[in-house]
Amino acid sequence: MSNNQRTKISLENIVKYGIYLTAFIPLVIFSEFISPFHFGKILVFRSLMEILAVFYVMLLFKYGRAYLPPQTPLFRAVTFFTLAFGLTTLTSINVFQSFFGTLERMGGWLSFIHFWMFFVIASAVLKKKEDWLTLINVSLAVSLLSAFYGFLQKTDIAWVIGSGGRAKIFGTIGNPALFAGYIIINVFLALMLYFRSGNSKNEKIFYAAAFLIDALAVLLTGVRGSVLGIVVGIVLFGFLYSINLGSQKIKRYTLAFLILVLVSAGVLYSLRNTNFVKTNQYLSRYADISPKARTVQTRMWAWQAGFDGWNDSFKYLVLGWGPEMFNAPFSKHFNPNFISLGSETLFDRAHNQFLEVLFTMGLIGFAAYVSIYVYAFKGLNKLNSNPEDKVFKIGLISALVAYMIHNFFIFDTSANYVMFFIVLGLINALALRDANIRMHTNDANAKNKNLAANFAGIVLMIAVILSIYFFEVRPAKANYATTRAIVASWNSDHDFAFEKFKEAMSYNTFGKYEIRHRYGQYILERTSGLSKIDEKNQGRLLTAIENVKKNTEESKQDYLPYLYLSRLYIVLGKSDLSSPYNDMALEHSLKALEISPTFVRTYYEIAQAYLNKKDYQKAIEWFEKVKTLNPEVKLSHWYLGITYAQKGDFNKAVQVIEDSGYPYKGSETDALRMIDIYFRLGNYRKLAEIYEALVKLNSKDPQYYASLAAAYKQIGEIDKAIKAAQAAAQIDPSFAKEAQDFINSLR
């Protein structure tokens, strides 16, 4: 063997085994980082792909066209979508975020380019079916490891992230629905290979085990859309198998499975109101298929907001708002029905991959994305040359259909994309033999270009090292510094937390928006409850304002930074009604309202700024406005009632709060505020009721019992007054004399 041949084999093996390594990406967890299940996966994947790209380019330089990927329709469709992704990134309302993505999801065009690179390199280097089968076998083994990790989350093993008897497992992916999406593809790859002819006994056992264990893992996620996808996929597999390979046995088994599923679903639904079903965390979830279910409603509201935003302009129809920017149309057309007792759900994804692409990349991106599936199915439909190819066709069609159903309720992330592109690569390879497409061959007239290849390799490796440092290492350092700050804040080491936040923000790299936002959240939590802001905390608030302002400059159509600026200014201005900070708070909250006119929390901040200024009438007007957005939000009524109390209209305060049904008796703080109001009104019967609730909330506070005794005395409940006074003395002996004097006064 010549040196040239050895070099070729070595380069090819480096790239090939690097591709195999990508199957392990779903196992990567950076537990000490923000977004531990996504951040590390993408950083490792991007770094690996850039290194592999260097060796792949050297192969191209040395051996020319033989290592160009085959130009199949599916390859062109994937490339078309990648280009559409790039175009809509350039036209995005926030190019930086569309390009780099967010810390939470680690999406963006930069990451997607690397998945396209994976598809290109794998298609060019994995030339044999056996190469793809090796990759799939590695993936199946990894999926089992991820599934077993998920099973361990049902235990109390400390080193397992997410353990503690978790209701819905999420494996090494970090989210039950995303985990289910990753596992679903492996379920059907295992099923496909089980029915492949020529398997050994051990291979049959492995594929059967992978199918059953992975299917069980999906069931334990409790994700109904994913379970539906598996059921439909299995039924489709069975019927296609019986049609294409003439197996009546499989047809009977498939019919039996379908009948079993339908009967089980019917029985489960009919028993949905029984205690047996209601008390089982899985049965109760699978039995809840009502369109009024909370998760169904929130998705419908989010999709409606997306459609409304998509229709805002011709540009958005064609090019969308920009990848990673679903939060913008969602916020602009926010449905106040999301609010429940004052909390809100914020969607940064449409929770439907197809609609996500439509809303963020417009018709161009949507057409390109759908074309991937169209050409994948067209390529598979041509696989009829032999029984093995038919099994591959059946298995991959079933996998894609199940995955599409799953993606109708969720979105893609790193681990899912790895599996998706493995499937597309296999389809691409299988389609070559049945299409009029030839793999590129060596140019007979080309000479080995060793010098050029080596030079290109050196230059590219230097570029890759720089890329990894700036796009992977620096963001990782900023991310880690942020988590050190968060941990320090939990330990009340606020000086250290402040320094680590400053360090994290100083990197000014990918993720800077989230890091600034988290610092703003931290400083608000630290200072909102303080009656007076000292010089140190004032400086830290101003640092937060300085950094959150950068978010408003970089994300002009994002209401959240404006809202946080308003909150920061409110804290600074709360002790001085004439402080200019209150006017600044109003300025920024009104800007947030302009961007998201129906976001309830913004109305609260506007009203709070007026409360700082002691302008109670204006505050009341804004609380009245927010009531009309969603009258069911009891917190809005509570704030309105408390504002009436601050104004001095206690009767109106009581009327508003009591009519709303706000559960103030469930909170010590809220209950104490109502005690103050009812005391001013001299309503001792209500005072007694509230103190009764307080002693249930906190049975160790003697003052609550003493006050309850006094209230009972005022309404003539003497026996109860005596018992309450005795309870106060029993909890704290220092109350004994006062309690005895009180009891004596009652006799």
C-alpha positions in Angstrom: 0.0 0.0 0.0 1.4 3.4 -1.0 1.8 6.3 1.4 -0.9 8.1 -0.6 -3.4 5.3 -0.1 -2.5 5.1 3.7 -3.1 8.9 4.0 -6.4 8.5 2.2 -7.6 5.7 4.5 -6.4 7.6 7.6 -8.1 10.8 6.7 -11.3 8.9 5.7 -11.3 7.0 9.0 -10.7 10.1 11.1 -13.8 11.7 9.5 -15.8 8.5 9.6 -15.2 7.8 13.3 -15.8 11.4 14.0 -19.2 11.0 12.5 -19.8 8.0 14.6 -18.9 10.1 17.7 -21.8 12.5 17.0 -24.2 9.7 18.0 -22.9 10.2 21.6 -23.9 13.9 21.6 -27.3 13.2 23.3 -25.4 12.0 26.4 -23.5 15.3 26.9 -24.6 17.2 30.0 -22.9 20.3 31.3 -24.4 20.2 34.8 -22.7 23.3 36.1 -24.0 25.6 33.3 -27.2 27.4 32.3 -29.2 25.1 30.1 -27.1 22.1 31.1 -28.9 19.7 28.7 -28.5 21.9 25.6 -25.6 24.2 26.0 -22.9 21.5 26.2 -24.4 19.3 23.5 -24.2 22.1 20.9 -20.7 23.3 22.0 -19.3 19.8 21.7 -21.1 19.1 18.4 -20.1 22.4 16.8 -16.4 21.9 17.9 -16.4 18.3 16.6 -17.9 19.2 13.3 -15.4 22.1 12.7 -12.5 19.7 13.4 -14.0 17.1 11.1 -14.5 19.7 8.4 -10.7 20.4 8.4 -10.0 16.7 7.6 -12.8 16.5 5.1 -11.5 19.6 3.2 -8.1 17.9 3.1 -9.8 14.9 1.5 -11.3 17.1 -1.1 -8.0 18.8 -1.8 -6.1 15.6 -2.1 -8.6 13.4 -3.8 -11.0 15.8 -5.5 -14.6 15.0 -6.6 -14.7 11.5 -5.1 -15.5 13.1 -1.7 -18.2 15.6 -2.9 -21.6 14.6 -1.6 -24.1 13.2 -4.1 -26.4 15.8 -5.6 -29.7 14.1 -4.8 -33.0 15.9 -4.7 -33.0 15.3 -0.9 -29.5 16.8 -0.6 -30.6 19.9 -2.5 -33.7 20.2 -0.3 -31.7 20.2 2.9 -29.3 22.7 1.3 -32.2 24.9 0.2 -33.6 24.9 3.7 -30.2 25.8 5.1 -30.0 28.7 2.7 -33.5 29.8 3.5 -32.6 29.6 7.2 -29.6 32.0 6.4 -31.7 34.4 4.3 -34.4 34.7 7.0 -31.6 35.2 9.5 -30.3 38.2 7.5 -33.9 39.7 7.3 -34.7 38.9 11.0 -35.8 41.6 13.4 -32.8 40.5 15.5 -30.0 39.2 13.3 -27.7 38.4 16.3 -30.2 36.2 18.0 -31.3 34.5 14.8 -27.7 33.7 14.0 -26.5 32.7 17.5 -29.7 31.5 19.1 -30.3 31.7 22.8 -28.7 30.0 25.8 -31.9 28.2 26.6 -32.4 26.5 23.2 -28.9 26.8 21.5 -30.5 27.1 18.1 -29.8 29.7 15.5 -28.3 29.6 12.0 -24.8 29.1 13.3 -25.8 25.8 14.9 -27.9 24.7 11.9 -24.9 25.3 9.5 -23.1 22.7 11.6 -25.9 20.2 11.2 -25.8 20.8 7.5 -22.1 20.2 7.6 -22.8 16.9 9.4 -25.2 15.9 6.6 -22.7 16.9 3.9 -19.7 15.2 5.4 -21.7 12.0 6.4 -23.2 11.8 2.9 -19.8 12.1 1.3 -17.8 9.8 3.5 -20.2 7.1 4.6 -20.4 5.5 1.2 -21.7 2.0 2.1 -24.9 0.9 3.7 -22.8 -0.8 6.4 -21.3 2.5 7.4 -24.7 3.9 8.1 -25.8 0.8 9.9 -22.8 1.2 12.2 -23.8 4.7 12.9 -27.4 3.6 13.6 -26.2 0.8 15.9 -24.1 3.2 17.9 -27.2 5.5 18.1 -29.4 2.7 19.4 -26.9 1.9 22.1 -26.7 5.5 23.1 -30.5 5.8 23.2 -30.6 2.9 25.6 -28.1 4.7 27.9 -30.2 7.8 27.8 -33.4 5.8 28.5 -31.8 4.0 31.5 -30.7 7.4 32.8 -34.3 8.4 32.5 -35.5 5.4 34.4 -33.0 6.3 37.2 -34.9 9.7 37.4 -37.7 7.7 39.0 -35.3 6.9 41.9 -33.7 9.0 44.6 -30.1 8.5 43.4 -28.3 11.8 44.1 -25.9 11.9 41.1 -28.7 11.5 38.6 -29.9 14.9 37.5 -33.7 15.0 37.8 -34.0 12.2 40.2 -36.4 12.1 43.2 -39.3 10.1 41.9 -39.9 12.4 38.9 -43.3 12.0 37.3 -42.2 12.5 33.7 -38.7 11.3 32.8 -36.4 13.3 30.5 -33.3 11.2 30.2 -30.2 13.1 29.1 -32.2 15.6 27.0 -33.6 17.7 29.9 -37.2 17.9 28.7 -39.8 15.1 28.5 -41.1 16.1 25.1 -37.7 16.7 23.6 -36.5 13.4 25.0 -39.4 11.7 23.5 -38.6 13.1 20.1 -35.1 11.9 20.3 -36.2 8.4 21.4 -39.0 8.1 18.9 -36.6 7.9 15.9 -34.6 5.3 17.6 -37.7 3.2 18.3 -38.4 2.9 14.6 -34.8 2.4 13.6 -34.7 -0.6 16.1 -38.0 -1.9 14.7 -36.7 -1.6 11.1 -33.4 -3.4 11.8 -35.2 -6.1 13.7 -37.1 -7.1 10.6 -34.0 -6.8 8.4 -33.1 -10.2 7.0 -29.8 -11.8 7.9 -29.7 -10.7 11.5 -27.9 -13.0 14.0 -29.7 -14.1 17.2 -27.9 -11.6 19.3 -28.7 -8.8 16.8 -32.4 -9.7 17.0 -32.3 -9.6 20.8 -30.5 -6.2 20.7 -33.0 -4.6 18.3 -36.0 -6.1 20.1 -34.7 -4.8 23.5 -33.9 -1.4 22.0 -37.4 -1.1 20.6 -39.2 -2.2 23.8 -37.0 -0.2 26.2 -37.1 3.0 24.1 -40.9 2.6 23.6 -41.3 2.3 27.4 -39.2 5.4 27.9 -41.5 7.4 25.6 -44.5 6.2 27.6 -42.8 7.3 30.8 -42.4 10.8 29.5 -46.1 11.3 29.7 -46.1 13.2 26.4 -49.3 12.4 24.7 -48.4 13.7 21.2 -45.3 11.5 21.2 -47.2 8.4 22.3 -49.7 9.1 19.5 -46.8 9.3 17.1 -45.5 5.9 18.2 -48.9 4.2 18.0 -49.6 5.6 14.5 -46.0 4.7 13.4 -46.3 1.1 14.6 -49.7 0.7 12.9 -48.3 2.2 9.7 -45.3 0.0 9.8 -47.4 -3.1 10.2 -49.8 -2.3 7.3 -47.0 -1.2 5.0 -45.0 -4.4 5.9 -48.0 -6.6 5.1 -48.7 -4.8 1.8 -45.1 -4.6 0.6 -43.9 -8.1 1.8 -47.2 -9.9 1.8 -47.2 -10.9 5.4 -50.7 -11.8 6.6 -49.2 -12.6 10.1 -47.9 -9.1 10.6 -51.2 -7.8 9.3 -53.1 -9.8 11.9 -50.7 -8.6 14.6 -51.1 -5.0 13.5 -54.9 -5.2 13.6 -54.8 -6.8 17.0 -52.5 -4.1 18.2 -54.7 -1.3 16.8 -57.9 -2.9 18.4 -56.1 -3.2 21.7 -55.0 0.4 21.6 -58.5 1.7 20.7 -60.2 -0.5 23.3 -57.7 0.5 26.0 -58.1 4.2 25.1 -61.9 3.9 25.2 -61.8 2.1 28.6 -59.3 4.7 30.0 -61.4 7.6 28.8 -64.6 6.1 30.3 -62.8 5.7 33.6 -61.2 9.2 33.5 -63.2 10.5 36.5 -62.5 7.5 38.8 -60.0 7.8 41.6 -58.0 5.0 40.2 -57.3 7.0 37.0 -57.1 10.4 38.7 -54.5 9.3 41.2 -52.2 7.8 38.6 -49.9 10.4 37.2 -49.7 8.6 33.8 -53.3 7.4 33.4 -54.7 10.7 34.4 -52.6 12.5 31.8 -53.4 10.0 28.9 -57.1 10.1 29.8 -57.2 13.9 29.5 -57.7 14.5 25.8 -60.2 17.3 26.2 -59.7 20.3 23.9 -60.1 22.4 27.1 -57.1 20.8 28.7 -54.6 23.5 29.7 -51.8 22.4 27.5 -54.1 22.2 24.5 -55.5 25.6 25.1 -52.1 27.2 25.6 -50.8 25.8 22.4 -53.9 27.0 20.5 -53.4 30.5 22.0 -49.7 30.5 21.1 -50.5 29.4 17.5 -53.1 32.1 17.1 -50.6 34.7 18.3 -48.1 33.3 15.7 -50.7 33.5 12.9 -51.6 37.0 13.9 -48.0 38.1 13.9 -47.3 36.2 10.6 -50.1 38.3 9.0 -48.8 41.6 10.3 -46.9 42.4 7.1 -46.0 41.0 3.6 -42.4 40.7 4.8 -43.4 38.4 7.7 -45.6 36.4 5.4 -42.7 35.7 3.1 -39.7 35.8 5.3 -41.1 35.5 8.8 -39.9 37.3 12.0 -36.6 35.6 12.0 -35.3 32.2 13.4 -35.4 32.1 17.1 -37.8 35.0 17.2 -41.2 33.4 17.9 -41.3 35.3 21.2 -41.8 38.6 19.2 -45.1 37.8 17.5 -46.2 35.9 20.6 -45.6 38.9 22.8 -47.1 41.4 20.4 -50.3 39.3 20.2 -50.1 37.9 23.7 -53.4 36.3 24.8 -54.3 37.4 28.3 -56.0 34.1 28.9 -52.5 32.8 29.6 -52.7 34.5 32.9 -53.8 32.4 35.8 -53.7 33.9 39.3 -51.1 36.4 38.2 -48.6 34.0 36.6 -48.0 33.9 32.9 -46.6 31.5 30.3 -44.1 32.9 27.9 -43.5 30.9 24.7 -40.2 31.3 22.9 -41.2 28.5 20.5 -44.5 27.7 18.8 -44.5 24.2 20.2 -45.2 23.0 16.6 -42.1 22.7 14.4 -44.0 23.3 11.2 -45.7 26.4 12.5 -42.4 27.5 14.1 -40.8 27.5 10.7 -43.7 29.3 9.1 -43.9 32.1 11.7 -40.2 32.7 11.9 -39.0 31.9 8.4 -42.2 32.7 6.4 -43.4 30.9 3.3 -39.9 30.6 1.9 -38.6 28.8 5.0 -41.8 26.7 5.3 -41.6 25.6 1.6 -38.0 24.6 2.0 -38.6 22.7 5.3 -41.6 20.8 3.8 -39.5 20.0 0.7 -37.2 18.0 2.9 -40.0 15.6 3.9 -41.4 15.6 0.4 -38.1 14.4 -1.2 -37.4 12.1 1.7 -40.7 10.3 1.1 -40.2 10.3 -2.7 -36.8 8.8 -2.3 -38.1 6.1 0.1 -41.0 5.3 -2.2 -38.5 4.2 -4.9 -36.9 1.6 -2.6 -38.4 -1.6 -4.1 -35.5 -3.5 -5.5 -35.3 -6.2 -2.8 -36.9 -7.2 0.5 -34.3 -5.5 2.6 -34.7 -2.2 0.9 -38.5 -2.6 1.4 -37.9 -3.0 5.1 -35.8 0.1 5.2 -38.5 2.0 3.3 -41.2 0.9 5.6 -39.2 1.6 8.8 -38.0 5.0 7.7 -41.4 6.1 6.4 -42.9 5.1 9.8 -40.2 6.9 11.6 -40.7 10.1 9.7 -44.5 10.0 10.1 -44.2 9.4 13.9 -41.6 12.2 14.1 -43.9 14.5 12.2 -46.8 13.8 14.6 -44.5 14.4 17.5 -43.3 17.6 16.0 -46.8 18.9 15.6 -46.7 19.5 19.4 -43.1 20.4 20.0 -39.9 21.6 18.2 -36.5 20.4 17.3 -33.3 20.8 19.3 -29.7 19.4 19.2 -30.3 15.8 20.1 -33.3 15.6 17.8 -31.5 17.2 14.9 -28.7 14.6 15.2 -31.2 11.8 14.8 -33.1 13.6 12.1 -30.1 14.1 10.0 -28.9 10.5 10.5 -32.2 9.4 9.1 -32.0 11.9 6.2 -28.4 10.7 5.5 -29.5 7.1 5.4 -32.4 7.9 3.1 -30.0 9.8 0.9 -27.6 6.9 0.7 -30.3 4.3 0.0 -31.8 6.5 -2.7 -28.6 6.6 -4.7 -28.9 3.0 -6.0 -32.4 3.4 -7.3 -32.0 6.9 -8.8 -30.1 8.0 -11.9 -27.5 9.7 -9.8 -23.8 8.7 -9.6 -21.4 9.3 -6.9 -18.6 11.6 -7.9 -15.4 9.7 -8.9 -11.8 10.7 -8.9 -10.7 12.9 -11.7 -8.4 10.8 -13.8 -6.3 13.8 -14.8 -6.1 15.2 -11.3 -2.8 15.0 -9.5 -2.6 14.7 -5.7 -2.3 18.1 -4.3 -0.5 17.2 -1.0 1.1 20.6 -0.5 -2.2 22.5 -1.1 -4.1 20.0 1.1 -1.6 20.3 3.9 -1.5 24.1 3.7 -5.3 24.3 3.6 -5.4 21.9 6.6 -3.1 24.1 8.6 -4.9 27.3 7.8 -8.3 25.8 8.5 -7.1 24.2 11.8 -5.9 27.6 13.0 -9.3 29.1 11.9 -11.1 26.3 13.8 -9.1 26.9 16.9 -10.0 30.6 16.8 -13.6 29.7 16.1 -13.8 27.3 19.0 -12.3 29.8 21.3 -14.5 32.7 20.3 -17.8 30.9 19.7 -17.5 28.0 22.2 -14.9 28.7 24.9 -15.7 32.3 25.7 -19.5 31.7 25.8 -18.8 28.7 28.1 -16.7 30.9 30.4 -19.4 33.5 30.5 -22.0 30.8 31.1 -20.0 29.2 33.9 -19.4 32.6 35.6 -23.1 33.2 35.6 -23.9 30.0 37.3 -21.2 30.7 39.9 -23.0 34.0 40.5 -26.3 32.3 40.9 -24.9 29.7 43.3 -23.2 32.4 45.3 -26.6 34.3 45.6 -28.2 31.1 46.9 -25.6 31.0 49.6 -26.2 34.7 50.4 -22.6 35.6 49.2 -23.8 38.7 47.3 -20.5 40.4 46.9 -19.1 37.4 45.2 -22.3 37.0 43.1 -22.0 40.6 41.9 -18.4 40.2 40.9 -19.2 36.9 39.0 -22.1 38.6 37.2 -19.8 41.5 36.2 -17.3 39.0 34.9 -19.9 37.1 32.9 -21.2 40.3 31.4 -17.7 41.5 30.5 -17.3 38.7 28.0 -19.9 40.4 25.8 -20.3 37.2 23.9 -23.1 34.9 22.8 -25.7 34.6 25.6 -25.1 38.1 26.7 -28.8 38.9 26.6 -29.7 36.1 29.0 -26.8 36.9 31.3 -27.8 40.6 31.6 -31.4 39.6 32.1 -30.4 37.1 34.9 -28.4 39.8 36.6 -31.4 42.1 36.4 -33.6 39.4 37.9 -31.1 38.7 40.7 -30.8 42.3 41.7 -34.5 42.8 41.7 -35.0 39.8 43.9 -32.3 41.2 46.2 -33.6 44.7 46.5 -37.4 44.7 45.9 -38.1 43.9 49.5 -35.8 46.4 51.0 -37.4 49.4 52.7 -34.4 51.6 51.9 -31.8 51.3 49.1 -28.3 51.9 50.5 -25.4 53.1 48.4 -24.0 49.7 47.5 -27.4 48.3 46.3 -28.1 51.5 44.4 -24.8 51.1 42.5 -25.7 47.5 41.7 -29.2 48.6 40.5 -27.6 51.2 38.3 -25.2 48.5 36.9 -28.2 46.4 36.1 -29.9 49.3 34.4 -26.8 50.0 32.3 -26.7 46.4 31.1 -30.4 45.8 30.6 -30.4 49.0 28.5 -28.0 47.2 26.1 -30.6 44.6 25.7 -33.2 47.2 24.6 -30.7 48.6 22.1 -30.0 45.1 20.7 -33.5 43.8 20.8 -35.7 46.7 20.0 -38.9 44.7 19.5 -38.6 42.8 22.7 -40.8 44.1 25.5 -39.0 42.3 28.3 -35.9 44.5 28.7 -38.1 47.6 28.9 -40.3 45.9 31.5 -37.2 45.0 33.6 -35.9 48.6 33.3 -39.2 49.8 34.6 -39.0 47.4 37.6 -35.4 48.5 38.3 -36.4 52.2 38.2 -39.4 51.5 40.4 -37.2 50.0 43.1 -34.9 53.1 42.9 -37.8 55.5 43.1 -40.1 53.9 45.7 -38.9 55.9 48.7 -39.2 59.3 47.0 -42.5 60.2 45.3 -40.7 63.1 43.4 -37.8 60.9 42.2 -37.1 61.1 38.5 -36.7 57.3 38.5 -40.5 57.0 38.7 -40.9 58.9 35.5 -38.2 56.7 33.9 -40.1 53.7 35.1 -43.2 55.0 33.4 -41.3 55.8 30.2 -40.0 52.2 29.9 -43.1 50.4 31.0 -45.2 52.4 28.4 -42.6 51.4 25.8 -43.0 47.7 26.8 -46.8 48.2 26.5 -46.4 49.6 23.0 -44.6 46.4 22.0 -46.9 44.0 23.8 -50.2 45.8 24.4 -51.9 42.9 26.1 -49.2 41.7 28.5 -50.8 41.9 31.9 -47.6 42.4 34.0 -46.8 45.6 32.1 -50.0 47.2 33.4 -49.0 46.3 36.9 -45.6 48.1 36.5 -47.3 51.2 35.2 -49.6 51.3 38.1 -46.8 50.7 40.5 -44.9 53.6 39.2 -47.9 55.8 39.9 -48.2 54.3 43.4 -44.6 55.4 43.9 -45.7 58.9 43.0 -48.7 58.6 45.4 -51.0 59.1 42.4 -53.6 56.6 43.5 -56.2 57.6 41.1 -53.9 57.0 38.1 -52.9 53.6 39.6 -56.5 52.7 40.0 -57.2 53.6 36.3 -54.4 51.2 35.2 -55.6 48.4 37.4 -59.1 48.9 36.1 -57.7 48.7 32.5 -55.9 45.4 33.2 -59.1 43.9 34.7 -60.7 44.2 31.3 -58.0 42.2 29.6 -58.9 39.1 31.6 -61.5 39.5 34.4 -60.6 36.0 35.6 -57.2 37.1 36.9 -57.8 37.5 40.6 -54.4 39.1 41.2 -55.5 42.2 39.2 -58.5 42.6 41.5 -56.3 42.2 44.5 -53.9 44.9 43.4 -56.9 47.2 42.6 -58.4 46.6 46.0 -55.1 47.3 47.9 -54.8 50.5 45.9 -58.2 51.6 47.1 -57.1 50.8 50.6 -53.9 52.9 50.1 -56.2 55.7 48.9 -58.2 55.4 52.1 -61.4 53.9 50.5 -61.5 50.8 52.7 -65.1 49.8 51.9 -64.4 49.8 48.2 -61.2 47.9 48.8 -63.1 45.1 50.6 -65.8 45.0 48.0 -63.3 44.6 45.1 -61.2 42.0 46.9 -64.0 39.9 48.3 -66.1 39.9 45.1 -63.0 38.7 43.2 -62.6 35.6 45.4 -58.8 36.3 45.7 -57.4 33.7 48.1 -55.7 36.1 50.5 -56.2 33.7 53.4 -53.6 31.4 51.8 -50.7 33.9 52.3 -49.5 35.4 55.6 -48.5 38.6 53.9 -51.8 39.0 52.1 -53.8 38.0 55.2 -52.0 40.6 57.3 -52.8 43.3 54.8 -56.5 42.4 54.9 -56.3 42.5 58.7 -55.2 46.1 58.6 -58.1 46.9 56.3 -60.8 45.2 58.4 -59.3 46.6 61.6 -59.8 50.1 60.2 -63.4 49.2 59.4 -63.9 47.6 62.8 -65.1 44.3 61.4 -64.0 41.9 64.1 -65.9 39.0 62.7 -63.8 39.1 59.6 -60.7 39.7 61.7 -61.5 36.5 63.6 -61.9 34.6 60.3 -58.5 35.8 59.0 -56.7 35.1 62.2 -58.2 31.6 62.2 -56.6 31.1 58.7 -53.3 32.6 60.0 -52.9 30.2 62.9 -53.4 27.3 60.4 -50.7 28.8 58.1 -48.3 29.4 61.0 -49.2 27.6 64.2 -46.0 28.6 66.0 -46.7 32.4 66.2 -48.2 33.2 69.6 -49.1 36.7 68.5 -51.6 35.3 66.0 -53.4 33.4 68.8 -53.3 36.4 71.0 -54.9 38.6 68.3 -57.4 35.8 67.5 -58.4 35.8 71.2 -58.9 39.6 71.1 -61.1 39.3 68.0 -63.1 36.5 69.5 -63.7 38.7 72.6 -65.0 41.5 70.4 -67.6 39.2 68.8 -68.6 37.5 72.0 -67.0 34.1 71.4 -65.7 33.9 75.0 -64.9 30.2 75.1 -62.9 30.4 71.8 -61.2 33.5 73.1 -60.0 31.7 76.2 -58.7 28.7 74.2 -56.8 31.0 71.8 -55.2 32.9 74.7 -54.2 29.7 76.4 -52.6 28.5 73.1 -50.6 31.7 72.9 -49.3 31.1 76.4 -48.5 27.5 75.6 -46.4 28.4 72.6 -44.5 31.2 74.3 -44.5 31.3 78.1 -43.7 35.0 78.1 -47.4 35.5 77.0 -48.6 33.6 80.1 -49.2 36.6 82.4 -50.9 38.7 79.7 -53.0 35.7 78.7 -54.1 35.0 82.3 -55.0 38.7 82.8 -57.0 38.6 79.5 -58.8 35.4 80.6 -59.6 36.9 84.0 -61.1 40.0 82.3 -63.5 37.7 80.5 -64.9 36.1 83.7 
